[in-house]
């Protein structure tokens, strides 16, 4: 069992930190809104750090799951940042979806400070975090990954090192590119079925067992048919992720025409007031705009 810190207790981080506590690790948490950290400690035990540095003090591993590049920099750097509180040889594990650029920047700064750094973005949504069955794609030094992997296993269904620093984030971009196209395709199919007078649920029961099947179909078709979107992975966060994908695609010369189109569809959803709706709300946009 290890001494851990967990920074960021959102819809993903809160249950992930809980799995670490249930696994027997000694966990200190930090959250920008202290009330969330206090609630976590009341539920799971452990301790609360007033700053990332305080939470990270003495920890063997510091896990983070925050919002974006700027949020990650803020919890890592400066006098109150995690790097300032971490002991030599400790490993920082970042579960945030951020750019490969900031990952490599922070990994280099960590190395200069005698710290390890593993980028480990996650997929599986809130349900995956709550059930401890996330997919974790990692980048970084092999030895540091090998040390961190048994800890990550507390909330992972699968955890793999993809390559050097930043490669975990590149893999997560592939994940989001796939999801964007899948959700739009599912939205079009369900809207088509409705126009054709078909029982969408009955059709999905059949086609989900064939080549059309996907996680999105299995887990989202019912709420899509019911016009329910107050759950899941928010459109605002998906647009953040797709922005990273599109910028990276331009940098490396990888065309992403479908991703770019779906990103604009999500912009329409935001205009409809759906920034916090689940990403499956593309069907709502399709019905509104055609």
CORUR-V888180 format. One record per residue. N is the residue number from 1. NEAR is the number of other C-alpha atoms within 12 Angstrom. Layout:
BEGIN
<<N	NEAR> <N	NEAR>>
END
This chain:
BEGIN
<<1	18> <2	24> <3	30> <4	44> <5	52> <6	56> <7	50> <8	42> <9	36> <10	33> <11	25> <12	37> <13	40> <14	38> <15	35> <16	44> <17	48> <18	38> <19	33> <20	38> <21	31> <22	21> <23	23> <24	19> <25	28> <26	32> <27	41> <28	43> <29	52> <30	45> <31	37> <32	26> <33	19> <34	21> <35	18> <36	23> <37	36> <38	24> <39	21> <40	34> <41	27> <42	15> <43	18> <44	27> <45	23> <46	29> <47	30> <48	36> <49	35> <50	27> <51	33> <52	43> <53	33> <54	32> <55	41> <56	42> <57	33> <58	28> <59	35> <60	34> <61	45> <62	51> <63	49> <64	50> <65	41> <66	35> <67	33> <68	30> <69	28> <70	19> <71	24> <72	36> <73	32> <74	27> <75	41> <76	43> <77	25> <78	17> <79	16> <80	23> <81	31> <82	47> <83	47> <84	30> <85	34> <86	36> <87	27> <88	22> <89	23> <90	34> <91	43> <92	54> <93	52> <94	53> <95	47> <96	45> <97	48> <98	44> <99	40> <100	38> <101	25> <102	27> <103	39> <104	29> <105	23> <106	37> <107	35> <108	22> <109	23> <110	33> <111	24> <112	15> <113	24> <114	19> <115	31> <116	38> <117	48> <118	50> <119	54> <120	47> <121	49> <122	43> <123	37> <124	32> <125	37> <126	26> <127	23> <128	29> <129	36> <130	26> <131	21> <132	33> <133	26> <134	32> <135	31> <136	43> <137	41> <138	42> <139	40> <140	39> <141	31> <142	21> <143	18> <144	31> <145	35> <146	23> <147	25> <148	37> <149	32> <150	22> <151	38> <152	46> <153	27> <154	32> <155	38> <156	32> <157	23> <158	23> <159	31> <160	31> <161	33> <162	25> <163	22> <164	28> <165	38> <166	37> <167	31> <168	42> <169	42> <170	39> <171	34> <172	37> <173	36> <174	28> <175	27> <176	38> <177	34> <178	24> <179	32> <180	37> <181	30> <182	30> <183	41> <184	33> <185	26> <186	38> <187	36> <188	27> <189	30> <190	38> <191	29> <192	21> <193	20> <194	21> <195	14> <196	12> <197	13> <198	16> <199	20> <200	29> <201	24> <202	18> <203	24> <204	29> <205	17> <206	16> <207	20> <208	22> <209	15> <210	13> <211	10> <212	20> <213	22> <214	22> <215	21> <216	32> <217	34> <218	23> <219	25> <220	34> <221	38> <222	24> <223	27> <224	39> <225	32> <226	18> <227	23> <228	21> <229	29> <230	20> <231	24> <232	31> <233	34> <234	29> <235	37> <236	28> <237	30> <238	44> <239	37> <240	27> <241	39> <242	41> <243	31> <244	33> <245	38> <246	31> <247	24> <248	27> <249	23> <250	15> <251	15> <252	12> <253	11> <254	16> <255	17> <256	28> <257	18> <258	23> <259	34> <260	27> <261	22> <262	37> <263	35> <264	24> <265	37> <266	41> <267	27> <268	27> <269	33> <270	26> <271	18> <272	21> <273	19> <274	31> <275	30> <276	24> <277	32> <278	34> <279	46> <280	48> <281	49> <282	49> <283	41> <284	35> <285	33> <286	27> <287	24> <288	15> <289	13> <290	15>>
END
